[in-house]
Amino acid sequence: MAVDDIKRIGNLGAGTMGHATALQFAMKGYPVVLVDSSQEALERGRTLIENDLNTFIESGLVPADERQDILDRIDPTSDYQALADVDFIIESVLENLDVKHSVWSQVEAIVSESTILATNTSGLSPSEIASVLSHPERFVVAHFWNPAQLMPLVEVVPGKETSQETVEATVALMNRVGKHAVPLKTESLGFVGNRIQAAVIRECLNIVQRGIASPEAVDDIVKYSLGRRWAILGPIASADLGGLDIFDNISKYLYDDLAGEGGEDQVLKAKVAAGELGAKTGRGFYPWQGTQARRRIAYRDRRLLSALQRDARDHE
C-alpha cells in the first residue's frame, strides 16, 4: 500500500501514547478509529486528547476554529470490528509480547490483506511480534517518543519479513502527519534511540556512583553542553566538526575508563528495590511531588512546545 492509499487510521490504545497518536492523525485530517478495551479507558483518552489539543491551540500550532472538526474525526469504540475498513493501524497497548500477539491475531483476522500494521513498541522485536501473523510483510515498528504529542521523532523499524514498500509508506505517512520519521536498516534491541540513551545513562550513573559529580551536576553538564550541541547537529556530525583526530586521541585513554559492565545496572537496581521509580512514585534521583515537580514538568513541556513552534516556522 502506498501512502496516498491510506485514508483511514486505526488506533489501538487510548492511554499515554495511544491518545497522542490518535490526536496526531486527526489534526492532519485523517479519520481515526480509536479502540480500547473499556468505555472508561476511552473516556480517559478523550480527556487527554482534549487537553493536548487545547494546549496546541493556545500555543498557536492549531487554529481554534478547527478544534471540533479534529475531535469529530476520532471515533472511539471497544469493538475491534470497527477496524475492518482502516488502511493503517498504529498500536500502543501494553509492552508485553503475549498481549501484543493476542491483539494482532485478532486484528489481522478483521482487516484487509493490504492494511499496514504498525506497533509503537519501544523495544520489542518486530519479527517476534509479527510471528503470529499470516502476512508479516506488512508489519512494522513506528516508535513514537514520549511525550508523543510533543516529540517529533518516529523510528521506523522493519522486521525480518517487512517489505520495503511497508517501510516507505510508513515513513511517508509519519512525515505527512508532521513527525520526523527515520527508517532503520534492520531491527536491533532497543532500536537506535534507546541504545544511545542507555549508553549515556549508564555512564551518567557510573559518574554518580564513583563520586565524580552529583546527579544535578551531571544533568546540568549535559543540558548546557552536549544537549544543546546535539539538538542542532547530532553527535556524529559534531564529532566531524570537532575533528576526528581529537576524538580518536580521547578514545585511546578514555574508553577503558568508561562504564562497560553488562547485565543490570546496579544503581538502577537499588532505586527500583527501594521503590524510588521516579515521577510515577514521587521520588527517583529527584523529588517528584508538589509544586516544584509540577513546575519542572511544565517547563519541559513549554520548551518542547517552543521547539515545535520553531519547527513550524522553519517549514513555512
Beta strands, then each sheet from edge to edge (+ up, - down):
strand 1: 9-12
strand 2: 32-35
strand 3: 74-77
strand 4: 88-91
strand 5: 116-119
strand 6: 139-144
strand 7: 153-158
strand 8: 180-183
sheet 1: 3+ 2+ 1+ 4+ 5+ 6+ 7- 8-
end
